[in-house]
Structures are given as structure tokens and as C-alpha cells.
Amino acid sequence: MMVWLNGEWKEEGAACLATDDGAFLRGEGVFETMLSRGGKVFELKKHWARLGEGCGRFGLGLMGEGEAETICEELLRRNSFTSSEERVRVRVTRSADHLLFTAANGGKRDGGLRLMVSPYRRNEHSALAGIKAISYAENSLALAEGRRAGADEVLFANSQGEWCEGAWSNIFAVEKGRVLTPPLSSGCLPGVTRELVIGLARAQGREVVEVPLAIERVGEADELFLTSSLLGIGAVQRFGEQILAAGEVTSALKEALAKYEKASLGC
């Protein structure tokens, strides 16, 4: 597998970071994971803008979006990822602003998700709130515990006991036709797919409300679904012990997102 590291193409095993790299020592850095199909990256502009905001938080430099697009397309070509669904990941770390591009098989995107509440809380006042920091240990530990309990994803409440986000996703609920999601002030990541879904729902004439919601209230929703760049939209079929039926709103939004992706990527 070929990767791009600081201006050079290397075999994956030959791409090395220094032992004093800030990401290795202190988890200092940011990353983005993006969907690609047919050799093109979906919503690169929005991902790059968010990556730039994260770099700004850490005081890291970042190349322009146009140069990044060229590298992504060449990365996919060199790894023969030009006809299938893949993921492209970009990492910027604290060591002469190391910049790494990698690609891998995207894996099957599916719904029917099992969701449970994590016992751990998100700190919405954290310096890392709202950015994709490389320090993902908390997410990994919480998700591992959830998966041992039979869940596909875990839902974090914030310090106020209000719904926030999943370990790898944003969350939406549907109540009496209204589409609800945590506000950014909850500490959740400003997900690229989250933003798209809000726009698509409003384009369908649906009321969308970014609202704080007590974690205990989440299970009262008519529908629940998760969003992420690789998943797209995934319906939650089980929340804790509660079984949720597949919903009309979730299905309609999933169809709308698929059409938008196809139109954007031309495939």
C-alpha cells in the first residue's frame, strides 16, 4: 500500500514518524476520514475546512485544498482504488507539521445498528471539543466496552447529562415528524454528514431542531439514526433494550443522501 508523507510517496511500512513526534508522545494532532468512490473524495472541501480548524487549534500548518485533492486522487490511483468505495485518511501531527495521506478499503456500510449509552461523559468545555483530535483513546475504550456488551456504537452524554455524540458518529432522533439532533454547544463534532443531513431534511420540508435533550429522553424517539462519513446514514434498530422499527423519515433521508453522493461524485 502506498502512502504520501510530507511530500514523498512511500510504501506503507516505510513511512515513519520520529520518536519525538507530538502525536506519538502526547496525541497532538488532528485527522479526517473521508469517503471516496470511483477515485474521487466525497465532500473534500468541507472535510478540509474542518481539518484546517483543528490545525488552527493546535497551531499546525496545512496545505491548500487544491493540492490535497491532487494528492488524494493520485493516492487512490496508485493503490488501484478507482472503481470501488474506499476511505481516505489524512493526519497532521506535531513534528514539523507532519502530513500523512493513507487509503484503505471502505468496508460495507449498513444500518440495523445497536446503540447503548456509554457510562463516560463528554466535556463540552474541553479544549478538544468539536475537533477530530488524534487522541482517540477515550472513544476506543468506550466503544470496546460497548461492543463487548453487544452494541455497534455508544452514545455519550455531556457533563449536563444531555445527548452529545457517538464514539464514531453523530446522532439524530425523529419525534412526531421533527428531526432532532444535539447542538454543537453540546460538545459534539460538527460532522460533515451531520451538516448534509440537516440540509437535506430541510430541503424535504422537515422541521430540524438542534436541541439539548436529556439522555433519558433519547429512547422515547420514534426513530433514531446515526451519521458518519463512511456510514452515511444508519438506522438504529436497538437502543439499550428498546427495539425501534425502521422509520419513514430515516429511509427518506438515506435515499436523499445516496442521490446527493451520486450526483456529487458522478458515479
N, C-alpha and C positions, 0 to 999 in steps of 0.2 A: 504494500500500500504506500502510495506517495503522499507526502505532506509538504506544506510550504511553511518554512520557518525563517523569519527575518530576512526575506528576500532570496532564499535558496530553496530549491526542490531537493528533498531528501527522502530516502526510504524511511518508513515509519520508525524502524528500530535504530536508525542512525540520528534521529532528531533528539537532541539532548538539551536540557536546561542546566544552567550552572547550579552547583550545590548551594550557592548563596542567593538563589532566585527567591524573590519575595513570596511567590506563590508556594514554593516548596517549604519555606521556613514559617511563614505567617499567614498563608492563604490570601495574600494581597494580589488581587487581580479580578477581572470580570470575563464573562463569556457569553456567547449567544449560540443557540442551537436552532438551525433553520431547515425547513423542508425544501427539498429540491425534487424536481420531476422533469424528465426529458432534458437534463443538462442545464436547467435554469433554477435559480433560487427564488422561492416564493416570498414576496414582501421584504426583499433585501433592504429597501430604503428605510422601512420602519425599524427593522432589526438593527441597522447600522446607527440610526439615530439614538436608539436606546443604549447601544453599546457605547456610543460617544458620551452619553450622560453618565454612564457608570465609570468610564475612563476619567471624566472630569472630576468625579467624586474622589477618585484615587490620585488625581494629578498625573495621569498617564497620557501619552500622546497616541494618536490614531490616524492612520492614513485616510484618504478620502473614499467616499462610497464608490466612485467610478473605478478606482484602482482595485478595490475589494471585489467588485463584480467581475473584473477581468480575471483575477486570481481564482475566484470560485468556479468560473466556467472552465478554466484550464485544469483546476484540481479535479473536477468531475470528468473531464475528458481523459486525463492521464490515468485515472482509475477505472475507466470504461463505465462510468456511471452516467450515461447519457440517454438511457431509454427507460429507466425504472425509477422508483420512488426511494430517495435516499435522504440522509441528513448531513448537513454541513455544520461543523462546529468551529467557532473562532474563539481563541483565548488571548487575552492581553494580560501580561504579568509584570510584576515589579522587578525588573532587571534589565536595564537599558530598553525598557518598553518592549519586551519580547512579544512577538505577534506570531501566532500559530494557527494555520488553517488545516483541518482534517475533514475527511469524509468517510462515511460508513453506510452500510445497508440501513434503510429506514425502519424496516420491520413492518409487520401488519398493523394497521390502525383499525381499531374495532371499538364497539360500545359494550353494553352489558356490564358496566363496571360496578364493583363492590367498594363502597366508601365507608370509612369509620372515622370517628373523631379521635385525634391524637391527644394524649394527656399533656403534651407540651404546648406552650403558648408562644405566639409571635409577639415580639416587642415592636409595636408600630412607631416607637420613638427611636429605634436603633439607627445608628449611622449607616447601616446596610439595608434599611427598609426600602423596598421598591427597586433594588438593583439586583442583577444576576451576578452576585459575587461568587468567586471560585470556592470560598469557604462553605461547602455544601454538606458538611458532616452532620449537622442537625437534621437536615432533610433526609439524608441517607439512613441515619439511625431510626428516625421516626417511621420512615417507610418500611424499613426492615422489620420493625416490630409489628406494623400493621399487616404486612404480608404473612408473617408467622401466624397472625390471627385470622387469615383468610381474606384480607382486603387487598384491592388493587391500588388504592390510594388512601391517604389520610388527610383529614381536614383539620387545619389549625385554627383555633380561636386566638384572638389577640389578647392583650392584657386586660381589656374591658369585658372579656367573655363573649365577644362578638365574632361572627364568622369572618375569616380573613382569606385563606387560600389553601391549596393543597401543597404537597411536597413537590409536585411537578406540574401543577395545573391551577387555573382559575376556576371558580365555581359560580354557577348560575342556578336560580330557582324560578319556577313558574307558579304563581298563585293567582287563580281566577283570571287567567289570561295575561296578567302582568309579568314581565320579565324582571327579576331582581338579581342584583349582584353586589358584592361588597364595594364600598367606595375606596378610592386609592388611599384615603386617610386611614383606612383600616390597617395599612401596612402591607397590603397585597402588592404583588408585582404588576406593573402596568403591561399586562400581556398583549402581544401583538394580535393574537387570535381573539382575545377578550375584546379589544377595541373594534375589530372587524365585526364580531357578532353583535355588539351593541348597535353598530351602524346598520347591519343587515336587518336586525329586528325592527328598528325604527323605520327602515325603508318598507317593511311589510305592514306598517301602520300599528305596530305594537307599542304599548307603553313600556318604557325601560326606566327602572329606578335604581340608582346606586344608593343603597340604604344599609345602615348598620342593622344587624339582626342578631339577637341573642342566639348562641349556638344551639340552645334547646329548641328554638323555633324552626330550625332548618328542616327537621324531619316532618313538619306539617305541610310542606310544599306539595303541590300536585305533581310536579316534575322537578327533577334535578339533573343537571348535566355539567360536565367538565369541559374545559377548553385548554388546548396547548398547541404549539406549532406542529408537532408530529401527530398528535391525536386528531386535531381538528376539533370536532365536537363528539363527545361520547356520553351517551345516556347512562345515568346511574340507575341500576336496577335494584340495588340493595343498599340502604343506608342504615348501618348498625343492624338491627333485627327487622327493620321495616322493608317490605317489598314495595317497589314502585313500578307502576305499569309504564310501558313505552308511551310517550306523550306526543300529541299532535304538534305542539309548539317546537319541541326539540327536533322532531323529524323534519319539520318545515325549514328550520334554521340550518340543519345539517345539509339539506338539499341545496339551500341557497348558497352556503359556503362552498360546497362542491362545484357549483356552477361558477362562482366567483373565481375559485382557484383555476378552473379550466380556462376561463376567459383570460385570466392574468398570465398564465403560463403558455397558453396557446396549444395545450395538449390534454 
